[in-house]
């Protein structure tokens, strides 16, 4: 078996760029035959990789902002920090470094509104892939593979130890822009893998992005300069472990036989990145739709739940699907907000009782939360409860819990062309059945939204529509 040196990879990269070839050429036969394994961060192998990663981050932070293999250049590829602007930061660079920065920075998909929500997964796979190769080059270690953080497993729901100890600037993986709880080792809560139950790519991609993905960002980072704000998120070293896991979940979904889009528009979409030679490369989505040819794999994929979901959000305007909904937008603040849904006829209790009896096949009841918007990042998650009785103590909330929402992608970013307001739908079929059985259904259905922490004063988050939908 031939050995693939860094010089060989760079030569192949240059040839690929000259020919406009796909990144698959650069991998070499050895990478394809023996893929690198991305390990969970808490395993012995994962911890060994985190030790290497810490060294690489420290080295990358010493490089100038305009170096395509620097830490800040990779960060700004996601989005430029919000206390400045893309144009202002590019103006500070040497003239020769400006074109690539102009092509790469502020290209996170799809939080900048440049394409569609369906590009969230492939763009971030590319982003992590090329970052991993830059780390390999920085370390001069082609065996390096980014670990992933499996936060949905209660045993590993806390930030991996190397990211919080020692808690000082001497630790290149530590960040003071995180919320105190996670940075003190508190586990993340209310996370689930419901996205894996989605049967369509668009439903899976949107549910993963707007749900689990955004929830983790907001739970970890503060609203002003941390993981909880898009322009600052990639400045925290934990960002890459988070997105390695998001990529793993996509690979898990595909491994279960679920398929990606096959349209020319999706497969042919191109994005610009820097490779491990610190040079421009144009990557095509079709070449990144499967990890099988990318030279890496994961130590473990997630099993797909047997129960399936199909996102009802496209059906919100269908009078046959919507059972009840709010009459207008729901404005949130730092207090609990309770709203009543309006039924089209009869009482909610009678209406829902009839709906429950009529459910057949895979039809379910969903609580759809649509058109999330906010002036700035609120910095907290919001938990949603169905028919929560007045005066319920915090310890007794769980029987009424419907889901958790975040506003991570709900803020219009500086330099963005537009914003696609996030939307989520929660399967509340079993919750409504329990309420019905326990006398918890009334003539009106209420939804209570409670912030999990202190809300940024200028955020002014708002939900466009809350609806109970049968689909």
C-alpha positions as CSV (number, residue, x, y, z in Angstrom):
1,X,0.0,0.0,0.0
2,X,1.4,3.4,-1.0
3,X,2.2,6.1,1.5
4,X,0.5,9.4,1.1
5,X,2.7,12.3,2.1
6,X,1.6,15.9,2.8
7,X,3.6,17.0,-0.3
8,X,1.7,14.5,-2.4
9,X,-1.6,15.7,-1.0
10,X,-0.6,19.3,-1.8
11,X,0.4,18.5,-5.3
12,X,-2.8,16.6,-5.9
13,X,-4.7,19.6,-4.5
14,X,-3.1,22.0,-6.8
15,X,-3.8,19.7,-9.8
16,X,-7.4,19.4,-8.6
17,X,-7.8,23.1,-8.5
18,X,-6.3,23.6,-11.9
19,X,-8.7,21.1,-13.4
20,X,-11.7,22.2,-11.3
21,X,-11.8,18.6,-9.9
22,X,-13.8,17.4,-6.9
23,X,-12.1,17.0,-3.4
24,X,-12.3,13.2,-3.8
25,X,-9.1,13.3,-5.8
26,X,-7.2,14.6,-2.9
27,X,-7.9,11.7,-0.5
28,X,-5.7,9.1,-2.1
29,X,-6.3,5.4,-2.0
30,X,-4.9,4.9,1.5
31,X,-7.4,7.4,3.0
32,X,-10.3,5.6,1.2
33,X,-9.2,2.1,2.2
34,X,-8.4,3.0,5.9
35,X,-10.7,5.8,6.9
36,X,-9.9,7.8,10.0
37,X,-12.2,7.2,12.9
38,X,-13.9,10.1,14.7
39,X,-14.3,9.0,18.3
40,X,-16.6,10.2,21.0
41,X,-14.7,12.9,23.0
42,X,-14.8,11.1,26.4
43,X,-13.3,7.8,25.1
44,X,-9.6,7.2,25.5
45,X,-9.1,7.6,21.8
46,X,-11.2,10.8,21.8
47,X,-9.2,12.3,24.7
48,X,-6.0,11.5,22.9
49,X,-7.3,13.4,19.9
50,X,-8.4,16.3,22.1
51,X,-4.9,16.6,23.4
52,X,-3.7,17.0,19.8
53,X,-6.6,19.4,19.0
54,X,-5.6,21.6,21.9
55,X,-2.1,21.9,20.5
56,X,-3.4,22.7,17.1
57,X,-5.8,25.4,18.3
58,X,-3.0,27.1,20.2
59,X,-0.9,27.1,17.1
60,X,-3.7,28.3,14.8
61,X,-4.4,31.2,17.2
62,X,-0.8,32.5,16.7
63,X,-1.4,32.9,12.9
64,X,-2.5,36.2,11.4
65,X,-6.2,36.7,10.7
66,X,-5.7,36.7,7.0
67,X,-3.9,33.3,6.9
68,X,-6.5,30.9,5.6
69,X,-5.2,28.3,8.0
70,X,-5.5,30.5,11.1
71,X,-8.1,30.1,13.8
72,X,-9.8,33.4,13.1
73,X,-10.1,32.8,9.4
74,X,-11.9,29.5,10.0
75,X,-14.1,31.2,12.6
76,X,-15.0,34.1,10.2
77,X,-15.9,31.6,7.5
78,X,-18.9,30.8,9.7
79,X,-19.7,34.5,10.4
80,X,-17.6,37.6,11.3
81,X,-17.9,38.7,14.9
82,X,-20.8,41.0,15.5
83,X,-18.8,43.9,17.0
84,X,-17.3,44.5,13.5
85,X,-18.3,43.6,10.0
86,X,-17.0,41.6,7.1
87,X,-16.0,44.6,5.1
88,X,-14.2,46.2,8.0
89,X,-12.3,43.0,8.8
90,X,-11.3,42.4,5.2
91,X,-10.0,46.0,4.9
92,X,-7.5,45.2,7.6
93,X,-6.0,42.4,5.6
94,X,-3.0,42.5,3.2
95,X,-4.4,43.0,-0.3
96,X,-3.4,39.5,-1.4
97,X,-5.5,37.9,1.4
98,X,-8.7,39.8,0.7
99,X,-10.2,37.8,-2.3
100,X,-10.4,34.5,-0.4
101,X,-11.8,36.1,2.7
102,X,-14.4,37.8,0.6
103,X,-15.4,34.5,-0.9
104,X,-15.4,32.5,2.3
105,X,-16.4,34.7,5.2
106,X,-20.1,34.9,6.3
107,X,-21.1,31.8,4.3
108,X,-22.8,29.7,7.0
109,X,-25.7,27.9,5.5
110,X,-28.4,28.7,5.9
111,X,-28.4,31.2,8.7
112,X,-27.4,34.0,6.3
113,X,-30.3,33.4,4.0
114,X,-28.0,32.8,1.0
115,X,-29.5,29.4,-0.1
116,X,-32.1,27.1,1.4
117,X,-32.4,25.3,4.7
118,X,-31.5,22.1,2.9
119,X,-27.9,23.3,2.6
120,X,-27.4,23.4,6.4
121,X,-26.1,19.9,6.6
122,X,-23.7,19.7,3.6
123,X,-22.2,23.1,4.2
124,X,-21.3,22.3,7.7
125,X,-20.0,18.8,6.7
126,X,-17.6,20.6,4.3
127,X,-16.7,23.2,6.9
128,X,-15.8,20.5,9.5
129,X,-14.0,18.4,6.8
130,X,-11.7,21.2,5.6
131,X,-11.1,22.4,9.2
132,X,-10.1,18.9,10.2
133,X,-7.6,18.8,7.3
134,X,-6.1,22.2,8.4
135,X,-5.6,20.8,11.9
136,X,-3.8,17.7,10.4
137,X,-1.6,20.1,8.4
138,X,-1.0,22.3,11.5
139,X,0.1,19.2,13.5
140,X,1.8,17.5,10.6
141,X,-0.3,14.5,11.6
142,X,-2.5,13.0,8.9
143,X,-4.0,10.5,11.5
144,X,-5.8,13.3,13.4
145,X,-9.6,13.0,13.4
146,X,-12.0,15.4,15.1
147,X,-13.8,13.8,18.1
148,X,-17.5,14.4,18.5
149,X,-19.4,15.3,21.7
150,X,-22.4,13.0,22.3
151,X,-24.4,15.4,24.5
152,X,-27.7,13.4,24.1
153,X,-26.2,10.5,26.1
154,X,-26.7,11.4,29.8
155,X,-23.3,9.9,30.6
156,X,-21.5,12.4,28.4
157,X,-23.9,15.4,28.6
158,X,-21.4,17.6,30.3
159,X,-18.7,19.5,28.4
160,X,-15.7,17.2,27.9
161,X,-13.2,17.8,30.7
162,X,-10.4,19.2,28.5
163,X,-12.7,22.1,27.6
164,X,-13.2,23.3,31.1
165,X,-10.1,22.3,33.0
166,X,-8.0,24.2,33.6
167,X,-10.5,27.1,33.5
168,X,-8.0,29.8,32.3
169,X,-6.5,31.3,29.2
170,X,-3.6,28.8,29.5
171,X,-6.1,26.2,28.2
172,X,-6.6,26.7,24.4
173,X,-9.9,24.8,24.6
174,X,-11.4,26.9,27.4
175,X,-13.7,29.9,26.7
176,X,-15.0,32.5,29.1
177,X,-17.9,33.2,26.7
178,X,-19.9,30.1,27.8
179,X,-22.7,30.0,30.3
180,X,-21.5,29.4,33.9
181,X,-23.4,26.1,34.2
182,X,-21.8,24.2,31.3
183,X,-18.4,25.7,32.0
184,X,-18.7,24.4,35.6
185,X,-19.4,20.9,34.4
186,X,-23.3,20.9,34.6
187,X,-24.8,18.5,32.0
188,X,-27.1,19.8,29.2
189,X,-30.8,19.0,29.6
190,X,-33.9,18.5,27.5
191,X,-32.0,17.2,24.5
192,X,-33.4,14.5,22.2
193,X,-32.9,12.7,18.9
194,X,-36.4,13.3,17.5
195,X,-34.9,14.6,14.3
196,X,-33.8,11.0,13.5
197,X,-37.5,10.0,13.4
198,X,-38.1,12.3,10.4
199,X,-38.6,10.4,7.1
200,X,-37.8,13.2,4.6
201,X,-34.5,14.9,4.2
202,X,-36.0,18.4,4.5
203,X,-37.9,17.5,7.6
204,X,-34.7,15.9,9.1
205,X,-32.4,18.8,8.2
206,X,-34.7,21.5,9.5
207,X,-35.7,19.6,12.7
208,X,-32.0,18.9,13.5
209,X,-30.9,22.5,12.7
210,X,-33.7,24.4,14.5
211,X,-34.0,21.9,17.3
212,X,-31.1,19.9,18.8
213,X,-28.4,21.9,17.0
214,X,-29.7,25.3,18.1
215,X,-30.5,24.1,21.6
216,X,-26.9,23.0,22.2
217,X,-25.6,26.3,20.9
218,X,-27.8,28.3,23.2
219,X,-27.3,26.1,26.2
220,X,-23.5,26.5,26.0
221,X,-22.9,30.0,25.0
222,X,-24.0,33.4,26.2
223,X,-26.1,35.6,24.0
224,X,-23.5,38.3,23.3
225,X,-20.2,36.6,22.6
226,X,-20.5,32.9,22.7
227,X,-21.9,29.8,21.1
228,X,-25.4,31.2,21.6
229,X,-24.9,33.9,18.9
230,X,-24.2,32.9,15.2
231,X,-21.4,35.5,14.6
232,X,-19.4,34.3,17.7
233,X,-20.2,30.6,17.7
234,X,-17.2,29.2,15.8
235,X,-14.8,31.2,18.0
236,X,-15.4,28.6,20.7
237,X,-13.3,25.4,20.3
238,X,-16.3,23.2,21.3
239,X,-18.1,24.3,18.1
240,X,-16.2,21.7,16.1
241,X,-17.0,18.8,18.5
242,X,-20.7,19.9,18.3
243,X,-20.7,19.9,14.5
244,X,-18.8,16.7,14.3
245,X,-21.7,15.2,16.2
246,X,-24.3,16.9,14.0
247,X,-22.5,15.3,11.0
248,X,-22.5,11.9,12.8
249,X,-26.3,12.2,13.2
250,X,-26.7,12.8,9.4
251,X,-24.5,9.8,8.7
252,X,-26.7,7.8,11.1
253,X,-29.9,8.9,9.4
254,X,-28.4,7.9,6.0
255,X,-27.1,4.6,7.3
256,X,-30.7,3.6,8.1
257,X,-31.6,3.9,4.5
258,X,-33.0,7.5,4.6
259,X,-32.1,9.3,1.4
260,X,-30.7,12.8,0.6
261,X,-32.1,15.0,-2.2
262,X,-31.3,14.0,-5.7
263,X,-32.1,17.2,-7.5
264,X,-29.5,18.9,-9.7
265,X,-29.9,22.1,-7.7
266,X,-28.9,20.4,-4.4
267,X,-26.1,18.2,-5.8
268,X,-24.5,20.8,-7.9
269,X,-24.4,23.6,-5.3
270,X,-20.8,24.9,-4.7
271,X,-19.2,26.5,-1.7
272,X,-15.7,28.0,-1.2
273,X,-13.3,26.8,1.5
274,X,-9.6,26.7,2.2
275,X,-7.8,23.3,2.0
276,X,-4.8,22.0,4.0
277,X,-2.5,23.9,1.6
278,X,-4.2,27.1,2.8
279,X,-5.5,27.6,-0.7
280,X,-8.9,28.2,-2.2
281,X,-11.0,25.2,-3.1
282,X,-14.5,25.0,-4.6
283,X,-16.4,22.1,-3.1
284,X,-19.6,20.6,-4.5
285,X,-22.4,19.3,-2.4
286,X,-22.8,16.1,-4.4
287,X,-19.2,15.1,-3.4
288,X,-20.1,15.4,0.3
289,X,-23.5,13.8,0.4
290,X,-21.9,10.6,1.9
291,X,-19.0,10.1,4.3
292,X,-18.1,6.8,2.5
293,X,-15.7,8.5,0.1
294,X,-14.4,11.3,2.4
295,X,-11.8,9.3,4.3
296,X,-13.4,9.3,7.7
297,X,-16.0,7.4,9.7
298,X,-17.4,7.3,13.3
299,X,-16.8,4.9,16.1
300,X,-20.6,4.6,16.6
301,X,-23.7,5.6,14.7
302,X,-27.0,6.2,16.4
303,X,-29.9,3.7,15.8
304,X,-33.0,5.1,14.2
305,X,-36.2,5.0,16.3
306,X,-39.0,2.8,15.1
307,X,-41.6,5.5,15.4
308,X,-41.5,7.8,12.5
309,X,-42.4,11.5,12.0
310,X,-43.2,13.6,9.0
311,X,-42.9,17.3,9.5
312,X,-46.4,19.0,9.4
313,X,-45.0,22.5,8.9
314,X,-45.8,22.8,5.2
315,X,-49.5,22.1,6.1
316,X,-50.0,25.0,8.6
317,X,-52.1,26.8,6.0
318,X,-54.3,23.7,5.4
319,X,-57.6,24.1,7.2
320,X,-58.0,20.3,7.3
321,X,-54.7,19.8,9.1
322,X,-54.8,22.7,11.6
323,X,-56.8,21.8,14.7
324,X,-56.2,25.0,16.7
325,X,-53.9,27.9,16.5
326,X,-53.0,31.3,17.9
327,X,-54.8,34.3,16.4
328,X,-51.7,36.3,16.0
329,X,-48.0,36.5,16.9
330,X,-46.8,35.6,20.5
331,X,-44.4,38.1,22.0
332,X,-42.1,36.7,24.6
333,X,-40.0,38.3,27.3
334,X,-38.3,37.2,30.5
335,X,-41.5,35.9,32.1
336,X,-43.8,32.9,31.5
337,X,-46.2,33.5,28.7
338,X,-49.5,31.7,28.4
339,X,-51.7,31.8,25.3
340,X,-54.9,30.0,24.3
341,X,-55.3,28.4,21.0
342,X,-58.5,29.0,19.1
343,X,-60.5,26.0,17.8
344,X,-62.4,26.3,14.5
345,X,-65.6,25.0,16.2
346,X,-66.9,23.3,19.3
347,X,-64.8,23.0,22.5
348,X,-61.2,21.9,22.5
349,X,-62.0,19.0,24.8
350,X,-64.6,17.5,22.4
351,X,-62.5,18.4,19.3
352,X,-59.3,16.7,20.6
353,X,-61.2,13.7,21.9
354,X,-62.6,13.2,18.4
355,X,-59.2,13.7,16.8
356,X,-57.6,11.2,19.1
357,X,-60.1,8.5,18.3
358,X,-59.8,9.2,14.6
359,X,-56.0,8.9,14.4
360,X,-54.9,6.0,12.2
361,X,-51.7,4.7,10.7
362,X,-48.9,7.1,11.3
363,X,-51.0,10.2,11.7
364,X,-50.1,12.2,14.8
365,X,-50.8,15.4,16.6
366,X,-48.1,18.0,16.5
367,X,-47.5,21.3,18.3
368,X,-46.1,23.5,15.5
369,X,-44.1,26.6,16.4
370,X,-43.5,28.7,13.3
371,X,-41.7,31.9,12.3
372,X,-39.4,32.5,15.2
373,X,-37.9,36.0,15.2
374,X,-35.8,38.0,17.6
375,X,-34.0,41.4,17.5
376,X,-30.9,39.9,19.2
377,X,-30.1,36.5,20.7
378,X,-32.2,36.0,23.9
379,X,-29.5,33.9,25.3
380,X,-31.8,31.3,26.8
381,X,-33.9,28.3,25.7
382,X,-37.7,28.4,26.1
383,X,-39.6,25.4,27.3
384,X,-43.2,24.8,26.1
385,X,-46.0,23.2,28.1
386,X,-49.5,22.2,27.1
387,X,-52.5,22.9,29.4
388,X,-50.2,23.7,32.3
389,X,-52.4,24.3,35.4
390,X,-52.0,27.7,37.2
391,X,-49.6,27.6,40.1
392,X,-47.8,24.4,39.0
393,X,-44.5,24.1,40.9
394,X,-41.3,23.9,38.9
395,X,-40.8,20.3,40.1
396,X,-44.2,19.3,38.6
397,X,-43.8,20.7,35.1
398,X,-42.6,17.6,33.3
399,X,-46.1,15.9,32.7
400,X,-47.1,18.9,30.6
401,X,-43.8,19.4,28.7
402,X,-44.1,19.5,24.9
403,X,-40.7,20.7,23.8
404,X,-37.9,23.3,23.8
405,X,-37.3,26.1,21.3
406,X,-34.3,28.3,20.7
407,X,-33.8,31.5,18.7
408,X,-30.2,30.7,17.6
409,X,-31.1,31.1,13.9
410,X,-33.9,33.6,14.4
411,X,-31.8,36.8,14.4
412,X,-31.1,38.8,11.2
413,X,-27.3,38.8,10.8
414,X,-25.3,41.8,9.7
415,X,-24.4,41.2,6.1
416,X,-27.1,38.6,5.5
417,X,-29.2,38.9,2.4
418,X,-32.4,37.6,4.1
419,X,-33.5,35.4,7.0
420,X,-35.5,32.2,6.8
421,X,-37.4,32.2,10.1
422,X,-36.9,28.9,12.0
423,X,-39.9,26.6,12.7
424,X,-40.3,23.4,14.7
425,X,-43.0,20.8,15.3
426,X,-43.2,18.6,18.4
427,X,-45.1,15.2,18.5
428,X,-47.6,15.7,21.3
429,X,-49.8,12.7,20.5
430,X,-48.9,10.8,23.7
431,X,-49.0,14.0,25.8
432,X,-52.6,14.8,24.6
433,X,-53.6,11.2,25.2
434,X,-52.3,11.4,28.8
435,X,-54.1,14.7,29.4
436,X,-57.3,13.2,28.0
437,X,-57.0,10.2,30.2
438,X,-56.2,12.2,33.3
439,X,-58.8,14.9,32.9
440,X,-56.3,17.5,31.7
441,X,-58.2,18.5,28.6
442,X,-60.4,21.5,29.0
443,X,-62.7,23.4,26.7
444,X,-59.7,25.5,25.7
445,X,-56.1,24.4,24.9
446,X,-53.4,26.6,26.4
447,X,-49.7,26.8,25.6
448,X,-47.3,28.1,28.2
449,X,-43.8,29.3,27.1
450,X,-41.2,29.6,30.0
451,X,-37.7,31.0,29.6
452,X,-35.0,28.8,31.1
453,X,-32.9,31.6,32.5
454,X,-32.5,35.4,32.1
455,X,-33.5,36.8,28.8
456,X,-31.4,39.6,27.1
457,X,-33.3,42.8,27.6
458,X,-33.2,44.0,24.0
459,X,-33.9,40.6,22.4
460,X,-37.7,40.9,22.0
461,X,-38.2,37.3,20.7
462,X,-41.5,36.5,19.0
463,X,-43.3,33.4,17.7
464,X,-45.3,34.0,14.6
465,X,-47.8,31.1,15.0
466,X,-48.4,28.3,17.5
467,X,-50.7,25.6,16.1
468,X,-52.0,22.2,17.0
469,X,-51.8,20.2,13.8
470,X,-52.9,16.7,12.8
471,X,-50.7,15.2,10.2
